[in-house]
């Protein structure tokens, strides 16, 4: 498994913390173009998984896996 780049770390962290400057995990999604190359690379390596497609197939939610969260020193939010 190759190490994460700073950009990949940033994507995973943003998916879990949004723009929270305190780094508190409160969500698990990153919304972008369906098929985004950076997100798809993270999916292929097991750090993220594909979520729902919205906006008539234009956008997709990507979600962080346990492995992805641990790779950036965070934990997934607990499901309610």
Number of C-alpha atoms within 10 A of each C-alpha: 5 5 8 15 9 8 10 18 17 13 19 28 25 18 23 25 20 18 11 12 7 7 13 15 19 14 17 21 22 22 17 14 17 19 13 13 10 11 25 17 14 21 18 10 14 15 22 25 18 18 15 12 16 13 8 7 10 11 16 21 19 26 24 27 19 14 16 25 22 13 16 14 10 18 17 18 14 8 5 3
